[in-house]
Each structure stands twice: as C-alpha cells, then as structure tokens.
Amino acid sequence: MDEAAVFDRVVTALDERNYEPLVHVPEAHSETYAAVLDRCRRHQIAIRGRYPDVLGFTDADRVFAIEVKGSTNLLRGIGQALTYQQGAHVSYLAGDGEAVATHANLLRSKGVGVIGVDGDGVRSWDDPPSAESTAEVADVEGRLSVRLRGDAFGGDVTTLSLAQPLNYLAPVVALDRYGPLSRDELVDVIADEYGFGAGDEALASARTLGLLALGSPQALTSQGELAATVLRGYVIEDLDDLRLTKADVGRSTVAEVHPPLAVLLRNSFSRHPEFGLLLDALRKEGPRIHFLDLVERLVREYPNVFLSAFCTTRGATRARELIERGETARLYQDPSVWRDVIRNNVLFNFVQQLKHVGVLAPETRSHGAAIDEYDPDEKPWIVADPE
C-alpha cells in the first residue's frame, strides 16, 4: 500500500476518534495528497527541524504526532517518529499493516505507537506504552493552540509590531463606543479621533491578543468586552481619553504611570500561547538576562517560538536548517549567524512592549540601531520584580 492511501485512511480514523489533526504536505505533493488536503488544514510546526505528517490534539488534549509511510522507507519513518517524541505526548508510525507489524516490538520498546492500515482502513492502533522524552511539548502545544483555536487568537506574536501597546486598545475603545464597524470605518475612526495613522497595525495586534473577533464587521471578543469594561472603569470612555492617557506616559512606561492598564495589557499578552512560553523563558532566565542566553534557552526548549517570534522569514528558514542538522549552538554562539537570522525589531519594539506591560524593568535598554551594532553585554534585559 502506498503512502497516500495510508495517509487518507489514517485521517479517517482520526476523525472517528474526535482528534483534531493538521497535516504537513509540501506544495509539490499537493495533487498526490488532494484527498487529505480536502479534509485537513496544513501546519508548519517543526519538531527538531522536522515536520510531522500529522499533528494535533487528542480528545484528551494531548499532543500527538504521526509519521506516515506506506510499505517502504519504514526505517526512516522509525527515526522520524522517535524525533517527534521530543515535542509530542504520544508519537506514532503509521504504515501498511503487514510492513509495520515486523517493526512493532522495536517501536513499542522505544515508546512509539504503531498504526497498521490495509485496504479497508486502520486495522490496528497500538498506543505507545510511554514516551521517552517530551522536552519540547509545551512549545508544540502552544503553536497548535494558536493554529487550531483560531477563533481566540488571530496570529503569531510577530504581528505585535507597535512599541506602545496602549495602541492595541484603540480598536477596543472605538468598538465599545460605536458597536461593530467595518475594517475601513474602524481604521478611519482611530485616525480621526485618536490621531493615529497605524490603525491597520493596531487592529492586527488587537486580533492577535484575542481582543477582536475574526471576520467582518469588526467586533469585540469576550476578552475584548472585558478589556472595555476595565477601560471604562479607568475613565477611558472614548479615543480622546486614550490619547491623553498615552500622552501622560510620555517617555516613561505604562507600568510606571498607569499600573492597572499595564496589568490589563500584560494579562492580554499572556493569554497568547506563544507569548506565555516566551514569558516562561524570560522568568527562568532572569532577573538579569544576557540576550544570547535567552536565545539558547528558546532554541533548546521552545524552538518554534524562537523561529516565529525572533526570526525574520528568511532567517527562520536558515535557523530551521541549522536545528535539523544539529548545529543549534551556532544560533547563539556565532555572531554572523544570530545577527543574520534575528529580527531587529525584537531588540527595539519588543523590548519597549515588555517594559510598558511590566515584564521588563524600565532600566532595560532597547536597541534602535542596526543589529550589527548590537552588543548583548552592554544591553542586558532586566526582568521586573513580580508584583
């Protein structure tokens, strides 16, 4: 039995089990796997540089990964399934039933499940007795949450592009005052009443934080409604009130001047799975963080967050290749590498956001020049004292 046939039958079995599968199919193979792609969404989530053929949550919210083969290349499939143990609660090898049966004892001894398929569908499904390691499972779990629970969050943390996070509350204030608006109407209101020309970026970031619902017209989520209630209680009832509040902050931080608003923003940030993992890494590494030590921790513990939040698009491709080749140390030890792959805005906009919401201390220095001029020894990140 060929791989495409096995793939189709595995997807059917997952649907019957009420699992939530995402699939990875290279664009060049889209026609071969058209039957699978008609039923499943794609993913771009790597585990140690490799993409599981199927990835998702079980009905018990455990992360599963499946490597799919036909009746050939099973030894390679075993190696890939073992790799996926690093980022999944349970890992499986699926293939032609007779072919995978010859490797079943080895796979079970290594904690890998076995899915056997024949012409009528999945005929055997042996769950793994245990997983040897789940070192990156929190990272993969967070990425899956973003991908599958798209109604709660509208994008990666990379879309949080503005240095002053009070701007992300402008759509909340406007919609709370006027009710649902079209995208263009909302952008125009923010420009006219808030005096802010980057309304599109404010909308994208509010959606990323789960404050705006997906779709049209623009409307608040339940989290957005909660934020609006907090803002009204802080006597911010229209966009001019928010503009004056932002002016009060000036060159200080929101956390210093308006602590309740910093708490509101920090809670909104922390609900996003990717940011939650970043916050975890920051607190583990603190209180005084050398930036390259943080990069090392992210690469080792939360590589997908590093790739999506810290890397340029081209840089993520290069970083993924290094991770796959086992050359991860170059990402934090080789200046020619990390200066090439990391986004410059991480050192400026992102640092400023973290200061405003009270994650980093006000004395943390951001870096607004070219990344080639950045010296991590001169500009440590300082984690703020917990409240």
Order of alpha helices (4+ residues) and beta strands (2+ residues): alpha-beta-alpha-beta-beta-beta-alpha-beta-alpha-alpha-beta-beta-alpha-alpha-alpha-alpha-alpha-alpha-alpha-alpha-alpha-beta-alpha-alpha-alpha-alpha-alpha-beta
